[in-house]
Amino acid sequence: NRIKPKVRECPMCRYMSYVKKFNEIPKMLIEHRRFL
């Protein structure tokens, strides 16, 4: 299985979790999206 980062310990994950609600993914975070 793919290892997922701990959302609380990863600012980028926390931001992604927030942004995903609006389906707007900043280009700089697209690569990080695969870990969510």
Steps between C-alpha positions, in 0.01 A plus 500: 500500500601858440625683806289803579649793693339600825274789415547675834878488465508614140398864434468427130261212571293720727485764231410244236221359717360851530539588133357171373163606635487755221661274241769759444847354504791747476750395235780481753306242702387276216798269553416472868141403423601142419575441868152593617 
